[in-house]
Amino acid sequence: MRRHRLYLLVGLALIVAFWIGAVSSKGRATPPSDQAPQIRIEEASAGAIMTVHYPGQDKVYVYQSPFLNGPAVQCTYVFTLGAPGAPVRRELCGGL
């Protein structure tokens, strides 16, 4: 009988703890920072292509085959973004 009460109390305590956690965490999710880089990796015919966008800089960095050179990854191109509809400039980074 005592064992059943113990299990009941432990189960009730777990339910209350989960409920308190659920109630206290509502509305606390934060969106990612505007300055956080956005990374995208795609498969291409010549290997993988990784693009990194830093919203604060308005630039997109392109890395061709980033996983072949180990930790020393060189940028291939950098695209400078302007106003919507404006031309996009592409410059070499030195990774070719």
N, C-alpha and C positions, 0 to 999 in steps of 0.2 A: 504494500500500500504506500509506504514512504517512497519507494522507488518511482511509482507512478506520479506522485506529487512532484518529485524532483524533475522528472521529464517534462511534466506539464509546465512547471515554473521556468525551466530552461527554454522550452519552446516559446512560451509567452514573452520571455525576455528578448529572444531573438526577433520575434515579430515586432515588438515595440522598438527595438534598436533599428531595424530596417525602416520602419515607419518614420522614426525621428530623422534618419538620414535622408529619406526621400522628401520629407517636408522641408527640411533645412536647406536642401540643395536646389530647390526650385528657383529659377530666375538667375542663377549664378553662372550660367554658361557664358563665356566671353568669345566673341568672334576673333579670328586671327588678326594679328596686328597688320596695319596698312603697310608697314615696312618689311614684313616677312617675305622672303623670296618665294616665288611660285616656280616649281620645278616640274618639267614634263619630259618624259623619256619615250621615244618612239623608235620602232624598228624600221630601218631603211635598207635599200639594196646593198649599200656599202658598209653596213653595220648599224650601230645605234646612233641616234642623234639626241642630245640632251639640250633642252632650252631652259634658261633661267631668266626669270623676269623680276626685276626689282622695281616695284611700283613707285617708290620715291624718286628713282633716277630716270624713269621713263625710258629704260633701255632693256633690250632682250639680248642675252648672250647665247650664242650657239656653239656647242661643242660636238664635233664629229668624232665618232668612235671613242667616247670618253673612258671606256673600260679596258682599253688595250694598253695604255701607258702606265698602269698602276696609279699611284697617288699623284703623279705629276700630270694633271690634266691641263691642256692648253686650250684657250678660247680660240675658235676659228673665225667667227664673225660677231660683230656687235651691231644691232639694229637700234637706231635712235628714233624714238617715237615722237611725233609732234602733235599738232592739233588734229582732230578728226578730219579726214579728207586731205590732209597735207601729205606731201611725199615722205616716204620712209627712207632714211639714209642707211646704207650698209657700209661698214668699214671692216677692214681686216684687223684681227687681233694679234696675229703673229703665230697662230697655231698650225698653219699649213706647212 
